[in-house]
Amino acid sequence: MMNNNYKIFIDAGADLDKRFIESGEVEIIPMGYTLDGKATEWTGADSDAAAKKVYDSQRNGELTGTISLEQEDFNEKFEGIVSHGLGVLYISMSSVLSPSNHHAKEAKRAMASKYGNVPFYIIDSMSATGGVGIMIEQAIYNKQRGYQLEQNAKDVAQMSGHIRSWFYVNDLDYLRRYGKTSASKSFVGTLLGIKPILEISKDGQLRQINKSFGKKRACEVLKDLYFSNGGSAAGTSVYITHSDDAENAHLLREMVLREKPDLNIKIQMLTPIIGAHTGPGVITIHHFSGY
């Protein structure tokens, strides 16, 4: 029997199999992005068509960005749960990449001052997009098995730093815009079809680790990184996300499955909360490598 005395939360910087969202087993804190100056909310349950619209707009030269949530947004979201006597398990995007973890901690303090000793656990995933999705799946599975809140939080927290995330960026101009490469490198790299290979490191930071020429070769590099870094622990999903490039997402999936056919690989459209900074055509792969 499911233990329902607490709620599991993520923010919209995560990508998760929509079946979990539709089932109501997880609640999402919406986040905002801008498209050519117009603010839009991303709930995490939005359609792939809505995400595709963002990436098509980027291809047409429209500027995108993200909007930081206010502290009150977190306080309001969590108070609606705590005030009804329920606990909170919140798995945030990497605290290096987003202020969400900090806001959640401030909200916990505010709830404690108002309601006393609040059963409220905050986990820094040190990851993003499908990496958070893997941790959320574990939290949901634990809750279905009857894990109490403290037990579940302790188990899932151990996964932080063991989620491996690799991806390539299709257009160097987005890295230039956000200070990750120079304008001259961006221009030459785009002409040559260079695809920067990046990782979210074990301490939650974004790092460029390699480069490749062309999308197919870049997919091969991601596949090699997956296997050379331990693959995925038994019983856990592998997430591949893409910013409107399903063809190469499926190509990467096929490459991985050729070597290990029994993997559970899920393909998701990349949340625009991440894609606003990386542009269209990004391919990612995320896996839990074990302890």
C-alpha positions in Angstrom: 0.0 0.0 0.0 1.3 3.4 -0.9 2.5 5.7 1.9 0.9 9.1 1.2 2.1 11.2 4.1 4.5 13.2 2.0 4.8 14.7 -1.5 7.6 14.5 -4.0 8.6 17.6 -5.8 10.9 18.6 -8.7 11.3 21.8 -10.6 10.7 22.4 -14.3 14.5 22.1 -15.0 14.0 18.3 -14.8 12.9 15.9 -17.6 10.8 13.0 -16.5 8.7 10.2 -18.2 5.3 12.0 -18.5 3.5 8.9 -17.2 4.8 9.7 -13.7 3.6 13.3 -14.0 0.2 12.3 -15.3 -0.2 9.8 -12.5 0.1 12.6 -9.9 3.0 10.8 -8.2 5.2 13.9 -8.4 4.5 17.7 -8.3 6.4 20.2 -10.4 7.4 23.7 -9.4 6.9 25.7 -12.7 9.7 27.9 -14.0 9.7 30.7 -16.5 11.5 31.4 -19.8 11.5 34.3 -22.2 11.0 34.0 -25.9 11.9 37.2 -27.7 11.2 39.2 -24.6 7.8 37.5 -23.8 7.6 35.7 -20.5 6.1 32.2 -20.5 5.7 29.6 -17.8 6.9 26.0 -18.2 5.0 23.6 -16.0 7.0 20.4 -16.8 3.7 18.8 -18.0 3.7 20.8 -21.2 3.4 19.1 -24.6 6.3 18.3 -26.9 4.6 20.7 -29.4 5.1 23.5 -27.0 8.8 22.8 -26.6 9.2 22.4 -30.4 7.7 25.9 -30.8 10.5 27.3 -28.6 13.3 25.5 -30.6 11.7 26.5 -33.9 11.7 30.1 -32.7 15.4 29.8 -31.8 16.2 28.6 -35.3 14.4 31.7 -36.6 16.7 33.9 -34.6 14.5 34.7 -31.6 16.3 35.2 -28.3 15.5 33.0 -25.3 16.4 33.1 -21.6 15.1 32.0 -18.3 13.4 33.8 -15.4 14.5 33.2 -11.9 11.7 32.2 -9.5 11.0 34.4 -6.5 11.3 33.1 -2.9 7.6 33.6 -2.5 6.9 31.1 -5.3 8.6 28.4 -3.3 7.1 29.4 0.0 3.6 29.3 -1.5 4.1 26.0 -3.2 5.4 24.2 -0.1 3.1 25.9 2.4 0.1 24.4 0.6 1.5 21.0 1.5 3.0 21.6 4.9 -0.1 23.4 6.2 -2.0 20.2 5.6 0.3 18.1 7.7 2.2 16.5 4.8 6.0 16.2 4.5 8.1 17.3 1.5 10.8 15.6 -0.5 12.2 18.0 -3.0 14.9 17.0 -5.5 16.4 20.2 -7.0 18.4 20.9 -10.1 22.1 21.3 -9.4 22.6 24.2 -7.0 25.6 25.3 -9.2 23.3 25.8 -12.2 20.1 27.1 -10.5 19.1 29.0 -7.3 16.2 26.6 -6.8 18.0 24.6 -4.1 18.7 27.8 -2.1 15.1 29.0 -2.4 13.9 25.6 -1.1 16.1 25.9 1.9 14.8 29.3 2.7 11.3 28.0 2.3 12.0 25.2 4.7 13.2 27.7 7.3 10.1 29.8 6.8 7.8 26.7 7.2 9.7 25.7 10.3 9.2 29.1 11.9 5.5 29.0 11.2 4.6 25.3 11.7 7.4 24.0 13.9 9.5 21.0 13.2 8.6 20.3 9.5 9.4 17.0 7.8 11.1 18.6 4.9 14.0 17.1 2.9 15.9 18.9 0.1 18.3 17.0 -2.1 20.7 18.7 -4.4 20.7 16.4 -7.5 24.0 17.9 -8.8 22.4 17.3 -12.1 19.6 18.5 -14.4 17.1 17.4 -17.1 17.0 13.6 -17.4 19.6 13.2 -14.5 17.0 14.5 -12.1 14.4 12.3 -13.8 16.4 9.2 -12.8 16.5 10.3 -9.2 12.8 11.1 -9.2 12.0 7.6 -10.6 13.9 6.1 -7.6 12.0 8.3 -5.2 8.6 7.3 -6.6 9.6 3.6 -6.7 10.7 3.9 -3.0 7.4 5.5 -2.0 5.4 2.9 -3.8 7.3 0.3 -1.8 6.3 2.0 1.4 9.4 4.0 2.3 8.9 6.6 4.9 10.0 10.1 4.1 13.3 10.1 5.9 14.2 6.6 4.6 13.4 7.7 1.0 15.4 10.9 1.3 18.4 9.1 2.6 18.3 6.6 -0.2 17.9 9.0 -3.0 20.4 11.5 -1.6 23.1 8.8 -2.1 22.6 9.0 -5.8 23.8 12.7 -5.9 27.3 12.8 -7.5 26.7 9.4 -9.2 24.4 10.6 -12.0 26.5 11.0 -15.2 25.3 13.4 -17.8 26.8 13.9 -21.2 25.6 16.0 -24.1 26.6 17.8 -27.3 25.5 21.3 -28.4 24.5 21.7 -32.0 25.2 25.5 -32.3 28.3 27.1 -30.7 26.6 30.5 -30.9 24.5 29.6 -27.8 27.7 28.8 -25.8 29.2 32.1 -27.0 26.1 34.0 -25.9 26.4 32.5 -22.4 30.1 33.0 -22.1 31.2 29.4 -22.8 33.3 30.1 -25.9 34.5 33.1 -27.9 32.8 34.7 -30.9 35.6 33.7 -33.3 35.5 30.1 -32.1 31.7 30.1 -32.4 31.9 31.3 -36.1 34.6 28.9 -37.2 33.1 26.0 -35.2 29.7 26.5 -36.7 31.2 26.5 -40.3 33.1 23.3 -39.6 30.2 21.5 -37.9 32.1 21.2 -34.6 29.9 19.8 -31.8 31.2 20.6 -28.3 30.9 17.7 -25.9 30.0 18.7 -22.4 29.3 17.1 -19.1 27.5 17.9 -15.8 30.3 17.0 -13.5 30.0 15.1 -10.3 30.0 18.3 -8.3 27.1 19.7 -10.5 29.1 22.0 -12.8 28.9 22.4 -16.5 32.1 21.6 -18.3 33.3 21.2 -21.9 35.3 18.0 -22.1 35.8 17.3 -25.8 34.5 18.2 -29.3 33.5 16.3 -32.3 32.8 16.8 -36.0 29.2 16.2 -37.1 26.2 14.8 -35.3 26.7 11.1 -36.0 30.2 11.2 -34.6 29.1 13.2 -31.6 26.5 10.6 -30.9 29.2 7.9 -31.0 31.2 10.0 -28.5 28.2 10.1 -26.1 27.7 6.4 -26.5 31.4 5.8 -25.7 31.2 8.1 -22.6 28.2 6.2 -21.4 30.0 2.8 -21.5 33.4 4.0 -20.4 31.9 5.5 -17.3 30.2 2.4 -16.0 26.9 2.4 -17.9 23.8 2.3 -15.7 23.1 0.4 -12.5 20.7 -2.5 -12.8 17.1 -1.5 -12.6 17.6 2.2 -13.4 16.5 4.0 -16.5 18.7 5.8 -19.0 17.4 9.1 -20.2 18.1 10.6 -23.6 16.8 14.2 -24.1 16.9 16.4 -27.2 15.9 19.9 -28.2 13.9 19.0 -31.2 16.2 16.4 -32.9 14.3 13.2 -32.4 16.2 11.6 -35.3 19.6 11.8 -33.6 18.1 11.0 -30.2 16.9 7.7 -31.6 20.2 7.2 -33.4 22.0 7.4 -30.0 19.5 5.1 -28.5 20.1 2.5 -31.2 23.9 2.8 -30.8 23.7 2.1 -27.1 21.2 -0.7 -27.4 23.4 -2.5 -30.0 25.9 -3.0 -27.2 23.4 -3.6 -24.4 20.0 -4.5 -25.7 18.3 -4.9 -22.3 18.5 -1.3 -21.2 15.4 0.8 -20.4 16.1 4.0 -22.4 13.6 6.8 -22.4 13.6 9.6 -24.9 12.3 13.0 -23.8 12.1 16.4 -25.3 14.5 18.7 -23.5 12.9 21.2 -21.1 13.1 24.8 -22.5 14.4 25.8 -19.0 17.6 24.2 -20.1 17.2 24.5 -23.9 16.8 28.3 -23.6 20.6 28.4 -22.8 21.7 25.6 -25.1 19.7 26.1 -28.3 18.1 23.6 -30.7 19.6 20.3 -31.7 21.1 19.3 -28.4 21.4 15.6 -27.5 21.9 14.4 -24.0 22.4 11.1 -22.2 22.0 10.5 -18.5 22.6 7.4 -16.3 23.1 6.4 -12.7 26.5 4.7 -12.6 26.0 3.1 -9.2 28.0 3.7 -6.0 
